Amino acid sequence: MGEQSERIRYLTVAEVAGVMRVSKMTVYRLLHSGELPGLRVGRSFRVPAQALEAYLRAAATSEEQLSS
């Protein structure tokens, strides 16, 4: 395995919901629709932290374009 900085950090659905300030059901909808990438581990999901950051950046960019 590589250095600590190369490790991928995974978030739970509850952690993603907390960051986004939405319900867990909203996060599940985003995962099932493919809008937010995630991995299924058993019966639960994990979301790579970088994927969440990219999703939020893209959402902020599209929101700015709509308001212009």
ROTORDREN-342852 format. One record per atom (N, C-alpha, C, O): atom name; residue in three letters; y, x negated, z negated; residue number from 1. Coordinates in steps of 0.001 Angstrom, whole numbers, plus 500000, padded with zeros to 6 digits. Layout:
BEGIN
+-------+---------+--------+--------+--------+-----+
: atomo : residuo :     py :     px :     pz : num :
+-------+---------+--------+--------+--------+-----+
:    CA :     ALA :      Y :      X :      Z : NUM :
...
+-------+---------+--------+--------+--------+-----+
//
This chain:
BEGIN
+-------+---------+--------+--------+--------+-----+
: atomo : residuo :     py :     px :     pz : num :
+-------+---------+--------+--------+--------+-----+
:     N :     MET : 498827 : 499156 : 500000 :   1 :
:    CA :     MET : 500000 : 500000 : 500000 :   1 :
:     C :     MET : 501238 : 499110 : 500000 :   1 :
:     O :     MET : 501193 : 497989 : 499492 :   1 :
:     N :     GLY : 502332 : 499590 : 500559 :   2 :
:    CA :     GLY : 503559 : 498814 : 500668 :   2 :
:     C :     GLY : 504383 : 498835 : 499402 :   2 :
:     O :     GLY : 503902 : 499178 : 498322 :   2 :
:     N :     GLU : 505619 : 498463 : 499563 :   3 :
:    CA :     GLU : 506537 : 498440 : 498424 :   3 :
:     C :     GLU : 506836 : 499841 : 497914 :   3 :
:     O :     GLU : 506561 : 500834 : 498588 :   3 :
:     N :     GLN : 507401 : 499907 : 496719 :   4 :
:    CA :     GLN : 507759 : 501185 : 496110 :   4 :
:     C :     GLN : 508732 : 501961 : 497004 :   4 :
:     O :     GLN : 508631 : 503184 : 497107 :   4 :
:     N :     SER : 509678 : 501258 : 497654 :   5 :
:    CA :     SER : 510688 : 501933 : 498472 :   5 :
:     C :     SER : 510090 : 502594 : 499720 :   5 :
:     O :     SER : 510717 : 503470 : 500315 :   5 :
:     N :     GLU : 508877 : 502178 : 500118 :   6 :
:    CA :     GLU : 508243 : 502745 : 501301 :   6 :
:     C :     GLU : 507441 : 504000 : 500989 :   6 :
:     O :     GLU : 506998 : 504692 : 501906 :   6 :
:     N :     ARG : 507252 : 504301 : 499727 :   7 :
:    CA :     ARG : 506461 : 505476 : 499355 :   7 :
:     C :     ARG : 507205 : 506758 : 499682 :   7 :
:     O :     ARG : 508424 : 506853 : 499543 :   7 :
:     N :     ILE : 506436 : 507735 : 500119 :   8 :
:    CA :     ILE : 507005 : 509043 : 500402 :   8 :
:     C :     ILE : 507006 : 509845 : 499110 :   8 :
:     O :     ILE : 505997 : 509905 : 498406 :   8 :
:     N :     ARG : 508129 : 510455 : 498803 :   9 :
:    CA :     ARG : 508234 : 511285 : 497605 :   9 :
:     C :     ARG : 508012 : 512736 : 498009 :   9 :
:     O :     ARG : 508651 : 513238 : 498933 :   9 :
:     N :     TYR : 507108 : 513399 : 497313 :  10 :
:    CA :     TYR : 506796 : 514794 : 497604 :  10 :
:     C :     TYR : 507330 : 515697 : 496496 :  10 :
:     O :     TYR : 507298 : 515343 : 495317 :  10 :
:     N :     LEU : 507816 : 516856 : 496893 :  11 :
:    CA :     LEU : 508351 : 517839 : 495959 :  11 :
:     C :     LEU : 507465 : 519072 : 495949 :  11 :
:     O :     LEU : 506872 : 519432 : 496966 :  11 :
:     N :     THR : 507379 : 519714 : 494798 :  12 :
:    CA :     THR : 506658 : 520977 : 494707 :  12 :
:     C :     THR : 507543 : 522096 : 495242 :  12 :
:     O :     THR : 508741 : 521909 : 495453 :  12 :
:     N :     VAL : 506944 : 523247 : 495456 :  13 :
:    CA :     VAL : 507708 : 524410 : 495914 :  13 :
:     C :     VAL : 508780 : 524768 : 494887 :  13 :
:     O :     VAL : 509904 : 525111 : 495255 :  13 :
:     N :     ALA : 508437 : 524690 : 493606 :  14 :
:    CA :     ALA : 509416 : 525001 : 492555 :  14 :
:     C :     ALA : 510580 : 524015 : 492577 :  14 :
:     O :     ALA : 511727 : 524413 : 492375 :  14 :
:     N :     GLU : 510303 : 522739 : 492819 :  15 :
:    CA :     GLU : 511375 : 521744 : 492886 :  15 :
:     C :     GLU : 512279 : 521984 : 494087 :  15 :
:     O :     GLU : 513501 : 521877 : 493983 :  15 :
:     N :     VAL : 511675 : 522311 : 495227 :  16 :
:    CA :     VAL : 512460 : 522611 : 496433 :  16 :
:     C :     VAL : 513333 : 523836 : 496188 :  16 :
:     O :     VAL : 514511 : 523847 : 496546 :  16 :
:     N :     ALA : 512760 : 524856 : 495584 :  17 :
:    CA :     ALA : 513522 : 526074 : 495281 :  17 :
:     C :     ALA : 514697 : 525749 : 494367 :  17 :
:     O :     ALA : 515785 : 526296 : 494545 :  17 :
:     N :     GLY : 514494 : 524874 : 493398 :  18 :
:    CA :     GLY : 515570 : 524484 : 492493 :  18 :
:     C :     GLY : 516686 : 523748 : 493208 :  18 :
:     O :     GLY : 517865 : 524006 : 492964 :  18 :
:     N :     VAL : 516315 : 522828 : 494094 :  19 :
:    CA :     VAL : 517321 : 522074 : 494855 :  19 :
:     C :     VAL : 518126 : 523004 : 495750 :  19 :
:     O :     VAL : 519349 : 522896 : 495838 :  19 :
:     N :     MET : 517423 : 523920 : 496413 :  20 :
:    CA :     MET : 518087 : 524827 : 497353 :  20 :
:     C :     MET : 518722 : 526028 : 496660 :  20 :
:     O :     MET : 519513 : 526753 : 497264 :  20 :
:     N :     ARG : 518372 : 526237 : 495382 :  21 :
:    CA :     ARG : 518860 : 527379 : 494614 :  21 :
:     C :     ARG : 518469 : 528701 : 495273 :  21 :
:     O :     ARG : 519284 : 529609 : 495440 :  21 :
:     N :     VAL : 517188 : 528770 : 495640 :  22 :
:    CA :     VAL : 516610 : 529980 : 496209 :  22 :
:     C :     VAL : 515308 : 530263 : 495458 :  22 :
:     O :     VAL : 514890 : 529470 : 494614 :  22 :
:     N :     SER : 514680 : 531376 : 495763 :  23 :
:    CA :     SER : 513413 : 531706 : 495110 :  23 :
:     C :     SER : 512267 : 530898 : 495741 :  23 :
:     O :     SER : 512385 : 530380 : 496851 :  23 :
:     N :     LYS : 511175 : 530811 : 495005 :  24 :
:    CA :     LYS : 509990 : 530141 : 495540 :  24 :
:     C :     LYS : 509477 : 530875 : 496766 :  24 :
:     O :     LYS : 508973 : 530244 : 497695 :  24 :
:     N :     MET : 509598 : 532201 : 496787 :  25 :
:    CA :     MET : 509146 : 532974 : 497946 :  25 :
:     C :     MET : 509911 : 532569 : 499206 :  25 :
:     O :     MET : 509324 : 532511 : 500287 :  25 :
:     N :     THR : 511186 : 532292 : 499088 :  26 :
:    CA :     THR : 511972 : 531835 : 500239 :  26 :
:     C :     THR : 511431 : 530512 : 500756 :  26 :
:     O :     THR : 511330 : 530316 : 501967 :  26 :
:     N :     VAL : 511084 : 529608 : 499856 :  27 :
:    CA :     VAL : 510518 : 528316 : 500260 :  27 :
:     C :     VAL : 509182 : 528532 : 500956 :  27 :
:     O :     VAL : 508916 : 527911 : 501985 :  27 :
:     N :     TYR : 508340 : 529404 : 500409 :  28 :
:    CA :     TYR : 507060 : 529697 : 501062 :  28 :
:     C :     TYR : 507273 : 530258 : 502467 :  28 :
:     O :     TYR : 506538 : 529902 : 503388 :  28 :
:     N :     ARG : 508258 : 531118 : 502642 :  29 :
:    CA :     ARG : 508545 : 531669 : 503978 :  29 :
:     C :     ARG : 508941 : 530566 : 504946 :  29 :
:     O :     ARG : 508492 : 530547 : 506092 :  29 :
:     N :     LEU : 509789 : 529641 : 504479 :  30 :
:    CA :     LEU : 510209 : 528522 : 505330 :  30 :
:     C :     LEU : 509020 : 527639 : 505704 :  30 :
:     O :     LEU : 508925 : 527169 : 506837 :  30 :
:     N :     LEU : 508121 : 527416 : 504757 :  31 :
:    CA :     LEU : 506930 : 526609 : 505024 :  31 :
:     C :     LEU : 506007 : 527294 : 506018 :  31 :
:     O :     LEU : 505539 : 526664 : 506967 :  31 :
:     N :     HIS : 505741 : 528575 : 505808 :  32 :
:    CA :     HIS : 504820 : 529309 : 506688 :  32 :
:     C :     HIS : 505383 : 529477 : 508095 :  32 :
:     O :     HIS : 504624 : 529513 : 509063 :  32 :
:     N :     SER : 506700 : 529579 : 508220 :  33 :
:    CA :     SER : 507308 : 529729 : 509548 :  33 :
:     C :     SER : 507419 : 528394 : 510280 :  33 :
:     O :     SER : 507646 : 528366 : 511490 :  33 :
:     N :     GLY : 507261 : 527289 : 509553 :  34 :
:    CA :     GLY : 507384 : 525971 : 510173 :  34 :
:     C :     GLY : 508797 : 525426 : 510172 :  34 :
:     O :     GLY : 509028 : 524314 : 510647 :  34 :
:     N :     GLU : 509751 : 526185 : 509647 :  35 :
:    CA :     GLU : 511132 : 525702 : 509588 :  35 :
:     C :     GLU : 511266 : 524500 : 508666 :  35 :
:     O :     GLU : 512063 : 523598 : 508920 :  35 :
:     N :     LEU : 510485 : 524494 : 507603 :  36 :
:    CA :     LEU : 510476 : 523393 : 506637 :  36 :
:     C :     LEU : 509087 : 522777 : 506660 :  36 :
:     O :     LEU : 508109 : 523450 : 506337 :  36 :
:     N :     PRO : 508984 : 521500 : 507039 :  37 :
:    CA :     PRO : 507661 : 520879 : 507079 :  37 :
:     C :     PRO : 507098 : 520638 : 505682 :  37 :
:     O :     PRO : 507834 : 520308 : 504752 :  37 :
:     N :     GLY : 505814 : 520803 : 505551 :  38 :
:    CA :     GLY : 505165 : 520562 : 504274 :  38 :
:     C :     GLY : 503686 : 520318 : 504464 :  38 :
:     O :     GLY : 503135 : 520545 : 505541 :  38 :
:     N :     LEU : 503053 : 519855 : 503408 :  39 :
:    CA :     LEU : 501619 : 519588 : 503417 :  39 :
:     C :     LEU : 500928 : 520536 : 502471 :  39 :
:     O :     LEU : 501440 : 520850 : 501397 :  39 :
:     N :     ARG : 499778 : 520980 : 502871 :  40 :
:    CA :     ARG : 498987 : 521827 : 501986 :  40 :
:     C :     ARG : 498029 : 520929 : 501217 :  40 :
:     O :     ARG : 497278 : 520156 : 501814 :  40 :
:     N :     VAL : 498055 : 521031 : 499904 :  41 :
:    CA :     VAL : 497161 : 520272 : 499034 :  41 :
:     C :     VAL : 496389 : 521301 : 498228 :  41 :
:     O :     VAL : 496908 : 521877 : 497271 :  41 :
:     N :     GLY : 495155 : 521522 : 498623 :  42 :
:    CA :     GLY : 494397 : 522593 : 497986 :  42 :
:     C :     GLY : 495050 : 523923 : 498302 :  42 :
:     O :     GLY : 495200 : 524295 : 499466 :  42 :
:     N :     ARG : 495440 : 524638 : 497252 :  43 :
:    CA :     ARG : 496091 : 525934 : 497451 :  43 :
:     C :     ARG : 497602 : 525868 : 497314 :  43 :
:     O :     ARG : 498276 : 526895 : 497393 :  43 :
:     N :     SER : 498141 : 524674 : 497111 :  44 :
:    CA :     SER : 499588 : 524537 : 496938 :  44 :
:     C :     SER : 500190 : 523692 : 498059 :  44 :
:     O :     SER : 499471 : 523071 : 498842 :  44 :
:     N :     PHE : 501505 : 523681 : 498120 :  45 :
:    CA :     PHE : 502226 : 522932 : 499137 :  45 :
:     C :     PHE : 503029 : 521812 : 498492 :  45 :
:     O :     PHE : 503444 : 521901 : 497337 :  45 :
:     N :     ARG : 503233 : 520758 : 499271 :  46 :
:    CA :     ARG : 504135 : 519686 : 498889 :  46 :
:     C :     ARG : 505061 : 519436 : 500074 :  46 :
:     O :     ARG : 504636 : 519465 : 501229 :  46 :
:     N :     VAL : 506330 : 519192 : 499769 :  47 :
:    CA :     VAL : 507340 : 518976 : 500805 :  47 :
:     C :     VAL : 507864 : 517556 : 500670 :  47 :
:     O :     VAL : 508331 : 517176 : 499596 :  47 :
:     N :     PRO : 507797 : 516757 : 501739 :  48 :
:    CA :     PRO : 508380 : 515418 : 501669 :  48 :
:     C :     PRO : 509886 : 515525 : 501420 :  48 :
:     O :     PRO : 510573 : 516325 : 502054 :  48 :
:     N :     ALA : 510386 : 514715 : 500497 :  49 :
:    CA :     ALA : 511808 : 514766 : 500138 :  49 :
:     C :     ALA : 512686 : 514536 : 501371 :  49 :
:     O :     ALA : 513728 : 515175 : 501518 :  49 :
:     N :     GLN : 512272 : 513630 : 502252 :  50 :
:    CA :     GLN : 513063 : 513372 : 503465 :  50 :
:     C :     GLN : 513116 : 514590 : 504382 :  50 :
:     O :     GLN : 514123 : 514821 : 505050 :  50 :
:     N :     ALA : 512045 : 515361 : 504416 :  51 :
:    CA :     ALA : 512021 : 516569 : 505248 :  51 :
:     C :     ALA : 512994 : 517606 : 504702 :  51 :
:     O :     ALA : 513671 : 518292 : 505468 :  51 :
:     N :     LEU : 513064 : 517721 : 503377 :  52 :
:    CA :     LEU : 514014 : 518653 : 502770 :  52 :
:     C :     LEU : 515446 : 518221 : 503066 :  52 :
:     O :     LEU : 516289 : 519047 : 503416 :  52 :
:     N :     GLU : 515718 : 516931 : 502927 :  53 :
:    CA :     GLU : 517067 : 516420 : 503219 :  53 :
:     C :     GLU : 517446 : 516678 : 504668 :  53 :
:     O :     GLU : 518576 : 517077 : 504948 :  53 :
:     N :     ALA : 516516 : 516455 : 505598 :  54 :
:    CA :     ALA : 516787 : 516696 : 507017 :  54 :
:     C :     ALA : 517043 : 518177 : 507274 :  54 :
:     O :     ALA : 517939 : 518530 : 508041 :  54 :
:     N :     TYR : 516257 : 519045 : 506634 :  55 :
:    CA :     TYR : 516434 : 520485 : 506799 :  55 :
:     C :     TYR : 517816 : 520916 : 506312 :  55 :
:     O :     TYR : 518503 : 521689 : 506981 :  55 :
:     N :     LEU : 518216 : 520418 : 505154 :  56 :
:    CA :     LEU : 519518 : 520791 : 504601 :  56 :
:     C :     LEU : 520667 : 520252 : 505450 :  56 :
:     O :     LEU : 521678 : 520931 : 505628 :  56 :
:     N :     ARG : 520517 : 519034 : 505974 :  57 :
:    CA :     ARG : 521545 : 518480 : 506865 :  57 :
:     C :     ARG : 521677 : 519336 : 508117 :  57 :
:     O :     ARG : 522788 : 519648 : 508547 :  57 :
:     N :     ALA : 520539 : 519715 : 508702 :  58 :
:    CA :     ALA : 520566 : 520533 : 509919 :  58 :
:     C :     ALA : 521167 : 521904 : 509633 :  58 :
:     O :     ALA : 521914 : 522433 : 510456 :  58 :
:     N :     ALA : 520854 : 522481 : 508482 :  59 :
:    CA :     ALA : 521403 : 523785 : 508122 :  59 :
:     C :     ALA : 522912 : 523694 : 507919 :  59 :
:     O :     ALA : 523648 : 524595 : 508321 :  59 :
:     N :     ALA : 523371 : 522619 : 507303 :  60 :
:    CA :     ALA : 524813 : 522433 : 507087 :  60 :
:     C :     ALA : 525533 : 522241 : 508419 :  60 :
:     O :     ALA : 526633 : 522758 : 508613 :  60 :
:     N :     THR : 524919 : 521505 : 509328 :  61 :
:    CA :     THR : 525514 : 521273 : 510641 :  61 :
:     C :     THR : 525617 : 522557 : 511442 :  61 :
:     O :     THR : 526640 : 522813 : 512076 :  61 :
:     N :     SER : 524560 : 523373 : 511419 :  62 :
:    CA :     SER : 524601 : 524627 : 512172 :  62 :
:     C :     SER : 525593 : 525605 : 511550 :  62 :
:     O :     SER : 526224 : 526381 : 512268 :  62 :
:     N :     GLU : 525740 : 525581 : 510225 :  63 :
:    CA :     GLU : 526715 : 526435 : 509543 :  63 :
:     C :     GLU : 528136 : 526037 : 509932 :  63 :
:     O :     GLU : 528991 : 526900 : 510133 :  63 :
:     N :     GLU : 528391 : 524722 : 510039 :  64 :
:    CA :     GLU : 529721 : 524254 : 510444 :  64 :
:     C :     GLU : 530030 : 524685 : 511868 :  64 :
:     O :     GLU : 531164 : 525057 : 512170 :  64 :
:     N :     GLN : 529038 : 524641 : 512744 :  65 :
:    CA :     GLN : 529244 : 525043 : 514128 :  65 :
:     C :     GLN : 529514 : 526540 : 514240 :  65 :
:     O :     GLN : 530296 : 526964 : 515091 :  65 :
:     N :     LEU : 528878 : 527343 : 513392 :  66 :
:    CA :     LEU : 529100 : 528784 : 513420 :  66 :
:     C :     LEU : 530493 : 529150 : 512935 :  66 :
:     O :     LEU : 531103 : 530096 : 513433 :  66 :
:     N :     SER : 530994 : 528398 : 511962 :  67 :
:    CA :     SER : 532308 : 528735 : 511392 :  67 :
:     C :     SER : 533456 : 528190 : 512230 :  67 :
:     O :     SER : 534611 : 528543 : 511987 :  67 :
:     N :     SER : 533166 : 527333 : 513217 :  68 :
:    CA :     SER : 534226 : 526762 : 514062 :  68 :
:     C :     SER : 534644 : 527696 : 515169 :  68 :
:     O :     SER : 535524 : 527359 : 515962 :  68 :
+-------+---------+--------+--------+--------+-----+
//
